[in-house]
Amino acid sequence: MAVTDLCGHGGSQLGRPEVQQILSDIFMGLVVEVERDVRRRLAQKLASAEWAPPALVNVLALDEIEIARPIIANSPVLKDGDLVRLLVEATIEHQIEVARRPNIGDEVVSAIIEQGEPAVLTALAGNPTAHVTHDALQALVDAAGRVAALRSPLARHPQLSEALARQLYVWVGQAVRHALAERFRLDQAALDRALADSISEAHAGARPQGEGLVVIARDGQREEMERSLVNKLYAAGQLRPSYLIRALREGRLTLFIAALAHLGGFESRQIRMALDSDRPELLALACAAVGIDRSVYPSILQMVRELNNNRPGGGDEAARKAAGAFGPVTPQVAGAAFRQAAVAG
């Protein structure tokens, strides 16, 4: 935090390539090693920093949403291309924060509309600073027919035209209709008469509108985001065995699987198979292959079991025997043994 405060007064010198490299080395190493609370406070400090290294900002943007939120919302280092990648790689929670970010550009808005996630579309509709073209707003109004949560924020949107308001009128409740009629001087009585025969059908099956919005992630979405995070850490030279322990301490088993697979050159399904087996020596072989010390393995096994319904099984005796996987063999031999066992299993 002291280094961050110091950099806040560094001026234009912080943009020099050699300084950026030093800052990246310092902070990327920290982000990989430190606990969640430190990363959260660091993200808050860096959220408005123009000098923050891009690799660091992109890694923080893929972290847990409480850490990523201030970065996604405010970081000037994140460009439209970075935000579009977040829409592809990250969870719905992260995508919603992208849609809420002030002054997002046409490229980001188009990507949100193309994906068509209801919760993300609703966040975009409620963002009056987004650069929404007429075509984009038309797409949002069209989507309001199937996404009830879109209707109220669209009715308040500053760029809504009279023509779009007439289309939206079909879908909204009585209070919002009255607001639209007052805002655009619509003949509400005439519209109601024209719609009398179709309103019941138009509203059939629509979900009740409410204050809250339930967000449900797609299957595999979080795993895909975590694989992307692991790839970024690896590309920055910061994916180390110690990262496995941090992932488990934070209760992120899928992140542990993705990181262990990448470090060892394994397939994720092979790691998952080892974790769900009754043979803890398989996990021991994978850990030995990436340089985990024998003394650390019992803690890893315990944390994995706590997160994975007490598997790998085999009890205490199997856990003691698994220590034999650590020697005297090289990591390369341990990795080859793990792959052979995974194929056989």
Residue pairs with C-beta under 8 A, 6 or more apart in sequence:
1 41
1 42
1 45
3 26
3 27
4 42
4 45
4 46
4 49
5 45
7 14
7 23
7 49
7 51
8 49
10 19
10 51
13 19
14 20
14 23
14 51
15 51
20 51
20 53
23 51
23 52
23 53
23 56
24 53
24 55
24 56
24 236
27 42
27 52
27 53
27 56
28 53
28 55
28 56
28 59
28 233
28 236
28 237
28 238
29 238
30 38
30 42
31 39
31 42
31 56
31 59
31 60
31 238
32 233
32 238
32 239
32 240
32 242
32 243
32 246
33 242
33 243
33 246
34 42
35 246
35 249
35 250
36 64
36 67
36 250
39 60
39 63
39 67
40 66
40 67
42 60
43 60
43 63
43 67
43 68
43 69
43 70
43 71
44 70
46 52
46 56
46 57
46 60
46 71
46 75
47 70
47 71
47 73
47 74
47 75
48 74
48 75
48 76
49 75
49 76
49 77
50 76
50 77
52 75
52 77
53 77
54 77
54 82
55 232
55 235
55 236
57 71
57 75
57 77
57 78
57 82
58 78
58 82
58 232
59 229
59 232
59 233
59 236
60 67
60 68
60 71
61 68
61 71
61 72
61 75
61 78
61 82
61 86
61 90
61 94
62 68
62 86
62 89
62 90
62 94
62 225
62 228
62 229
62 232
63 229
64 250
65 91
65 93
65 94
65 97
68 90
68 94
68 97
69 97
71 78
72 78
72 83
72 86
72 94
72 97
72 98
72 101
73 97
73 100
73 101
73 102
74 101
80 104
80 105
80 107
80 108
81 107
83 98
83 101
83 104
83 108
84 107
84 108
84 111
86 94
86 95
86 98
87 95
87 98
87 108
87 111
87 112
87 115
87 120
88 111
89 224
89 225
89 228
90 98
90 225
90 228
91 217
91 221
91 222
91 225
92 117
92 119
92 120
92 215
92 216
92 217
92 218
92 221
93 215
93 217
94 225
95 112
95 115
95 117
95 119
95 120
96 119
96 120
96 123
96 215
97 123
98 104
98 108
98 112
98 120
99 112
99 120
99 121
99 123
99 124
99 127
99 130
100 123
100 126
100 127
101 108
101 127
102 127
102 129
103 129
103 130
103 131
104 127
104 129
104 130
104 131
105 131
106 131
106 133
106 136
108 130
109 124
109 130
109 131
109 132
109 133
109 136
110 136
112 120
112 121
112 124
113 121
113 124
113 136
113 139
113 140
116 143
118 143
118 146
118 147
118 149
118 150
119 149
119 213
119 215
121 140
121 143
121 147
121 150
122 147
122 149
122 150
122 153
122 213
124 130
124 132
124 140
125 140
125 150
125 153
125 154
125 157
126 153
128 157
128 158
132 140
132 157
132 159
134 159
134 161
137 154
137 157
137 159
137 160
137 161
137 164
138 164
140 150
140 154
141 154
141 164
141 167
141 168
142 167
143 150
144 150
144 151
144 154
144 168
144 171
145 170
145 171
145 202
148 171
148 206
148 207
148 208
148 209
149 207
149 209
149 213
151 168
151 171
151 172
151 173
151 176
151 209
152 172
152 176
152 209
154 160
154 168
155 165
155 168
155 172
155 176
155 179
155 180
156 179
160 168
162 184
162 186
165 180
165 183
165 184
165 186
166 184
166 186
166 191
168 180
169 177
169 180
169 181
169 186
169 191
169 195
170 195
170 198
170 199
170 202
171 202
171 203
171 206
172 180
173 209
177 188
177 191
177 192
178 188
180 186
181 187
181 188
181 191
195 202
222 254
223 254
223 258
223 268
226 252
226 254
226 255
226 258
227 258
227 262
227 268
229 255
229 258
230 239
230 255
230 258
230 259
230 262
231 262
233 239
233 243
233 259
234 262
239 259
239 262
239 263
241 263
241 287
241 290
241 291
241 292
243 259
244 256
244 259
244 260
244 263
244 287
244 290
244 292
244 300
245 296
245 299
245 300
245 303
247 253
247 255
247 256
247 259
248 256
248 300
248 303
248 304
248 307
249 303
251 307
253 275
253 304
253 307
253 308
256 304
257 268
257 271
257 272
257 275
258 268
260 266
260 271
260 286
260 287
260 290
261 267
261 268
261 270
261 271
263 290
264 286
264 289
264 290
264 335
264 338
265 335
266 286
266 289
266 335
266 338
266 339
266 342
267 342
270 338
270 339
270 342
271 286
273 282
273 342
273 345
274 282
274 283
274 286
274 312
274 338
274 342
274 345
275 283
275 304
275 308
275 311
275 312
276 308
276 311
276 312
277 311
277 312
277 313
277 345
278 311
278 312
278 313
278 314
278 318
279 312
279 314
279 318
279 322
279 341
279 345
280 301
280 312
280 313
280 314
280 318
280 319
280 322
281 318
281 321
281 322
281 324
281 325
282 312
282 338
282 341
282 342
282 345
283 300
283 301
283 304
283 312
283 322
284 297
284 301
284 322
284 323
284 324
284 325
284 326
285 325
285 334
285 335
285 337
285 338
285 341
286 334
286 335
286 338
287 296
287 297
287 300
287 325
288 294
288 297
288 325
288 326
288 327
288 329
288 331
288 334
289 331
289 332
289 334
289 335
289 338
290 331
290 335
291 331
292 300
293 326
294 323
294 326
294 327
297 322
297 323
297 326
298 319
298 323
301 312
301 319
301 322
304 311
304 312
305 311
305 312
312 318
325 334
325 337
326 334
329 337
